[in-house]
């Protein structure tokens, strides 16, 4: 994302465990901010998974950072890869 005139704000709520995982990942990679880390993770996730669409009827709580994601039909946990 080279466009520095970002016009949209995205606000998310994270559990303490999710925030700690994000911060650990960010600090290991010397990312300048949480926002930069989230953008990088989104970019990597989209590149790795393509542009899959969530199943209809999914709720926000179905998408966790550190736990299972039932909305995408995956039972993976986040690892240090």
PyMOL commands that set and color helices and strands:
alter all, ss='L'
color gray80, all
select helices_A, chain A and resi 16-28+34-49+60-62
alter helices_A, ss='H'
color red, helices_A
deselect
rebuild
show_as cartoon
